[in-house]
Amino acid sequence: MSSQSSVAPEELFPLGPDSLTWKYFGDNRIFLTAPWSGAMQNMHPKLGAAVEEHSRFFDERWQRLNRSTYPIEGVVYDGDRAPQTGAEVRDYHRDIKGVDKHGRRYHALDPDVFYWAHATFFMGIVNFAEHFAGGLTEADKQQLYDEHVDWYRMYGVSMRPVPRSWEDFQDYWDDMCRNVLEDNKATRDVLDLGSLDHPFFLPIPEAVWPALRPVVATVYTWLTVGMFDEPVRKRMGYRWTLADRIAFKGVAAASSMTSGIVTRYLPERMMLHPRAMAALDRARGKIPADAPLPQTPRMFAPPVDEWDSPRHYNPYRAECPVGRVQRPIGTGSSS
């Protein structure tokens, strides 16, 4: 099975500052949708099996989340370098394959599997903008869909699974939610937010975290269930009452109302992912077009015993031998 696309380099169109994807994907508030995206990805039978059998995500949840966002954001924001970033992300998945407990073969670069992961990122943008950032018109959704196709080309993989239009995508998404996705361990692990380690990179006292964690877990889980399509809620056994629907609309309305205030008064660099901020700086001429791309802080590097693994983005691989790599105390790493 080949994962390569026949798209020629000159046919690649990296997204730029005029795109809606640039407007939303780099906004740090999109992390509100992170558990939703992770759960939806893992509900794909083959992707869930790959996570169960190959991933150590749940041993280093905060590190992996903060590490992975850099290349993933880069496929949107790296401009002329986006195809290279996309190829790197693709290649991290080359040797992730096997046979699951039901005897089904899987490969992370199976075109249907790889596209599904991308589809959840795209729909994560739609959910974020729709519920928490002022809403979207139907024309906005159409534009975001067209942009997501150009975005997906950056990976250099088969375009076969990509629906031909926004309308076709909606049918595809509905079919996946109703007929393909499954309740599995990998998904339940994503939704098990009650076991979150202390977020050591945030200014939250460790002594406060045990009391704060249940609140964070409850709110995040509730928001995640609210973003699920109804067939997904039913499959996962969640009830979504009229009171939930009313409350969720209220939270969304309040978030959208305050969105303009937040973006007006908070520093832009606090609001945006570093890869997105650097892209804006390049577009505005504040830094050279070929300026080095921001990389994840060293504290989020992979576990020591996986420092050289080709499955990990690790910008420090060449600098520090495995035996000398150290993590900050209290990071929650299993290594």
C-alpha positions as CSV (number, residue, x, y, z in Angstrom):
1,M,0.0,0.0,0.0
2,S,1.5,3.3,-1.0
3,S,0.8,6.4,1.1
4,Q,2.2,8.7,-1.5
5,S,0.1,11.2,-3.5
6,S,0.5,11.9,-7.2
7,V,0.2,15.6,-6.5
8,A,3.1,17.6,-7.9
9,P,4.9,20.1,-5.7
10,E,3.7,23.0,-7.8
11,E,0.1,22.0,-7.1
12,L,0.6,22.5,-3.3
13,F,-0.9,25.6,-1.9
14,P,0.1,26.3,1.7
15,L,-2.4,28.2,3.7
16,G,-1.8,31.9,4.5
17,P,-3.0,34.8,6.6
18,D,-6.1,35.3,4.4
19,S,-7.4,31.8,5.3
20,L,-10.0,31.2,8.0
21,T,-7.9,28.2,9.1
22,W,-5.1,30.6,10.1
23,K,-7.7,32.6,12.1
24,Y,-8.8,29.7,14.2
25,F,-6.4,26.8,14.4
26,G,-3.6,28.7,16.1
27,D,-5.9,30.2,18.8
28,N,-4.9,28.6,22.1
29,R,-8.5,28.5,23.1
30,I,-9.0,25.7,20.6
31,F,-7.6,23.4,23.3
32,L,-11.1,23.4,24.6
33,T,-11.8,20.9,21.9
34,A,-8.7,18.7,22.5
35,P,-10.4,15.9,24.4
36,W,-13.1,15.9,21.8
37,S,-10.6,15.6,19.0
38,G,-8.7,12.8,20.8
39,A,-11.8,10.8,21.6
40,M,-13.2,11.1,18.0
41,Q,-9.8,10.0,16.5
42,N,-9.5,7.0,18.8
43,M,-13.0,5.9,18.1
44,H,-11.9,4.8,14.6
45,P,-11.3,1.1,15.1
46,K,-7.9,1.0,13.4
47,L,-6.7,4.2,14.9
48,G,-7.8,3.2,18.3
49,A,-6.0,-0.2,18.0
50,A,-2.8,1.6,17.0
51,V,-3.0,3.9,20.0
52,E,-3.7,0.9,22.4
53,E,-0.8,-1.1,21.1
54,H,1.8,1.5,20.2
55,S,1.2,4.8,22.0
56,R,2.5,5.9,25.4
57,F,0.4,9.0,25.3
58,F,-1.3,8.4,28.6
59,D,2.1,8.0,30.4
60,E,3.0,11.6,29.4
61,R,-0.2,13.2,28.4
62,W,0.8,16.9,28.9
63,Q,4.2,16.4,27.3
64,R,2.8,14.6,24.3
65,L,0.0,17.2,23.8
66,N,2.4,20.1,24.0
67,R,5.0,18.4,21.9
68,S,2.7,17.3,19.1
69,T,1.1,20.6,18.6
70,Y,4.2,22.2,17.0
71,P,4.4,20.1,13.8
72,I,0.7,19.8,13.6
73,E,0.3,23.5,13.8
74,G,3.2,23.8,11.4
75,V,1.4,22.1,8.6
76,V,-1.0,25.0,8.6
77,Y,1.4,27.9,9.5
78,D,4.8,27.0,8.1
79,G,4.2,28.6,4.6
80,D,6.6,27.3,2.0
81,R,8.0,24.9,4.6
82,A,4.6,23.3,5.3
83,P,5.0,20.4,2.9
84,Q,8.3,19.5,4.6
85,T,6.6,19.7,8.0
86,G,3.7,17.6,6.7
87,A,6.0,14.9,5.4
88,E,7.7,14.8,8.7
89,V,4.4,14.3,10.5
90,R,3.5,11.6,8.0
91,D,6.8,9.8,8.5
92,Y,6.3,9.6,12.2
93,H,3.6,7.1,11.5
94,R,5.3,4.8,9.0
95,D,6.0,1.8,11.2
96,I,2.8,2.0,13.3
97,K,1.0,-1.2,12.2
98,G,-0.2,-4.5,13.5
99,V,-3.2,-6.7,14.1
100,D,-5.7,-5.8,16.7
101,K,-7.4,-8.1,19.3
102,H,-10.2,-8.9,16.8
103,G,-7.8,-10.0,14.1
104,R,-8.1,-6.8,12.1
105,R,-5.0,-5.4,10.4
106,Y,-4.2,-1.7,10.8
107,H,-1.6,0.7,9.6
108,A,-1.4,4.4,10.7
109,L,-0.8,5.4,7.0
110,D,-3.9,3.5,5.8
111,P,-5.5,6.4,3.7
112,D,-8.8,6.1,5.5
113,V,-7.2,6.1,8.9
114,F,-4.9,9.0,8.2
115,Y,-7.6,11.1,6.7
116,W,-10.0,10.4,9.6
117,A,-7.4,12.0,12.0
118,H,-7.2,15.0,9.8
119,A,-11.0,15.2,9.5
120,T,-11.2,15.5,13.3
121,F,-8.8,18.4,13.3
122,F,-10.9,20.2,10.7
123,M,-14.1,19.5,12.6
124,G,-12.3,20.6,15.8
125,I,-11.9,24.0,14.1
126,V,-15.6,24.0,13.1
127,N,-16.6,23.1,16.7
128,F,-14.4,25.7,18.3
129,A,-15.5,28.5,15.9
130,E,-19.1,27.5,16.0
131,H,-19.5,27.2,19.8
132,F,-16.8,29.3,21.4
133,A,-15.6,32.0,18.9
134,G,-18.6,33.7,17.5
135,G,-20.1,31.2,15.2
136,L,-19.7,30.4,11.5
137,T,-21.9,31.0,8.4
138,E,-22.5,28.2,5.9
139,A,-20.1,30.1,3.6
140,D,-17.4,30.0,6.3
141,K,-17.8,26.3,6.7
142,Q,-17.5,25.8,2.9
143,Q,-14.3,28.0,2.9
144,L,-12.9,26.1,5.8
145,Y,-13.6,22.8,4.1
146,D,-11.9,23.9,0.9
147,E,-8.9,25.0,3.0
148,H,-8.8,21.7,4.8
149,V,-8.3,20.0,1.4
150,D,-5.2,22.2,0.6
151,W,-4.0,21.6,4.2
152,Y,-4.3,17.8,3.8
153,R,-2.2,17.9,0.6
154,M,0.7,19.1,2.7
155,Y,1.1,15.5,4.1
156,G,1.9,14.0,0.7
157,V,-0.5,11.1,1.1
158,S,-3.3,9.7,-0.9
159,M,-6.2,12.1,-1.5
160,R,-8.6,9.2,-2.3
161,P,-10.6,9.4,1.0
162,V,-11.2,13.1,0.8
163,P,-14.9,13.9,0.0
164,R,-15.4,16.1,-3.1
165,S,-17.3,18.8,-1.4
166,W,-18.5,20.2,2.0
167,E,-21.9,18.6,1.4
168,D,-20.2,15.2,0.7
169,F,-18.1,15.6,3.8
170,Q,-21.2,16.0,5.9
171,D,-22.5,12.7,4.6
172,Y,-19.1,11.1,5.2
173,W,-19.0,12.5,8.8
174,D,-22.5,11.3,9.6
175,D,-21.7,7.8,8.2
176,M,-18.6,7.6,10.3
177,C,-20.4,8.6,13.5
178,R,-23.3,6.2,12.9
179,N,-21.7,3.2,11.3
180,V,-17.9,3.1,11.8
181,L,-16.8,4.6,15.1
182,E,-16.7,2.3,18.2
183,D,-16.4,2.5,21.9
184,N,-12.9,1.2,22.8
185,K,-10.3,1.5,25.5
186,A,-8.3,4.2,23.7
187,T,-11.3,6.4,23.6
188,R,-12.2,5.8,27.3
189,D,-8.6,6.6,28.3
190,V,-8.9,10.0,26.5
191,L,-12.1,10.7,28.4
192,D,-10.6,9.6,31.8
193,L,-9.7,13.2,32.7
194,G,-10.0,12.4,36.4
195,S,-6.5,11.1,36.4
196,L,-4.8,14.1,34.8
197,D,-1.3,14.8,36.2
198,H,-0.5,18.2,37.5
199,P,0.1,20.6,34.5
200,F,3.6,21.4,35.6
201,F,4.1,24.1,32.8
202,L,1.2,26.3,34.2
203,P,1.4,28.5,37.3
204,I,-0.9,26.2,39.3
205,P,0.4,25.3,42.7
206,E,0.8,21.5,43.1
207,A,-1.0,21.6,46.4
208,V,-4.1,23.1,44.7
209,W,-4.2,20.6,41.8
210,P,-5.9,17.7,43.7
211,A,-8.9,19.9,44.5
212,L,-8.9,21.6,41.1
213,R,-8.6,18.4,39.0
214,P,-12.2,17.1,39.5
215,V,-13.6,20.4,38.5
216,V,-11.4,20.5,35.3
217,A,-12.3,16.9,34.5
218,T,-16.0,17.5,34.9
219,V,-16.1,20.7,32.9
220,Y,-13.9,19.3,30.0
221,T,-15.9,16.0,29.9
222,W,-19.2,17.9,29.8
223,L,-18.0,20.2,27.0
224,T,-16.7,17.2,25.1
225,V,-20.0,15.3,25.3
226,G,-21.8,18.5,24.2
227,M,-19.7,18.5,21.0
228,F,-20.3,14.9,20.2
229,D,-22.8,14.1,17.5
230,E,-25.9,12.3,19.0
231,P,-25.0,8.9,17.5
232,V,-21.6,9.1,19.2
233,R,-23.1,10.1,22.5
234,K,-25.4,7.1,22.3
235,R,-22.6,4.7,21.4
236,M,-20.6,6.0,24.4
237,G,-23.5,5.7,26.7
238,Y,-23.9,9.5,27.5
239,R,-27.2,11.1,28.2
240,W,-27.7,14.7,27.0
241,T,-30.8,16.2,28.5
242,L,-32.7,19.3,27.6
243,A,-31.1,21.0,30.6
244,D,-27.7,20.1,29.2
245,R,-28.6,21.5,25.8
246,I,-29.8,24.7,27.3
247,A,-26.7,25.1,29.5
248,F,-24.4,24.3,26.6
249,K,-26.0,26.9,24.4
250,G,-25.6,29.4,27.3
251,V,-21.9,28.6,27.8
252,A,-21.4,28.9,24.0
253,A,-23.2,32.2,23.8
254,A,-21.2,33.6,26.8
255,S,-17.9,32.4,25.2
256,S,-18.8,34.0,21.9
257,M,-19.8,37.2,23.6
258,T,-16.5,37.5,25.5
259,S,-14.5,36.3,22.5
260,G,-14.0,39.8,21.1
261,I,-13.2,41.3,24.5
262,V,-10.5,38.6,25.1
263,T,-8.9,39.0,21.7
264,R,-8.9,42.8,22.1
265,Y,-7.3,43.1,25.5
266,L,-5.1,40.0,25.9
267,P,-1.6,40.2,24.3
268,E,-1.7,38.5,20.9
269,R,1.3,36.3,21.8
270,M,-0.6,34.9,24.8
271,M,-3.5,34.0,22.5
272,L,-1.7,32.3,19.7
273,H,0.4,29.1,19.5
274,P,4.1,30.0,18.9
275,R,4.0,28.5,15.4
276,A,1.0,30.6,14.5
277,M,2.6,33.8,16.0
278,A,5.8,33.2,14.1
279,A,3.8,32.8,10.9
280,L,2.1,36.2,11.5
281,D,5.4,37.8,12.3
282,R,6.8,36.5,8.9
283,A,3.7,37.7,7.1
284,R,4.0,41.2,8.6
285,G,7.7,41.4,7.8
286,K,8.8,41.5,11.5
287,I,11.1,38.5,11.0
288,P,12.8,37.1,7.9
289,A,10.8,34.7,5.8
290,D,13.4,32.0,6.4
291,A,13.6,32.6,10.2
292,P,13.9,29.3,12.2
293,L,10.6,27.8,13.1
294,P,9.7,27.8,16.9
295,Q,10.1,24.3,18.4
296,T,8.6,22.7,21.5
297,P,10.4,23.6,24.8
298,R,12.9,20.9,25.9
299,M,10.7,20.0,28.9
300,F,8.2,18.4,26.5
301,A,10.8,16.2,24.7
302,P,10.0,12.4,24.4
303,P,10.7,10.0,27.3
304,V,14.4,9.1,27.7
305,D,14.0,5.6,26.3
306,E,12.3,6.9,23.2
307,W,14.6,9.9,22.5
308,D,15.8,8.5,19.2
309,S,12.5,6.9,18.1
310,P,11.5,7.9,14.5
311,R,7.9,8.0,15.8
312,H,8.5,11.2,17.7
313,Y,9.0,14.8,16.8
314,N,12.1,15.7,18.8
315,P,14.0,18.9,17.8
316,Y,16.7,18.1,20.4
317,R,17.6,14.6,19.1
318,A,20.9,15.6,17.7
319,E,22.0,17.7,20.6
320,C,21.7,15.5,23.6
321,P,22.7,11.8,24.0
322,V,20.0,9.6,25.5
323,G,21.9,9.1,28.7
324,R,22.0,12.8,29.4
325,V,18.4,13.7,28.8
326,Q,16.6,14.8,31.9
327,R,13.0,15.9,32.6
328,P,12.0,18.5,35.2
329,I,11.0,16.8,38.4
330,G,7.3,16.2,38.7
331,T,6.4,16.1,35.0
332,G,4.5,12.9,35.4
333,S,6.7,11.0,32.9
334,S,6.8,7.3,33.3
335,S,10.4,7.2,32.3
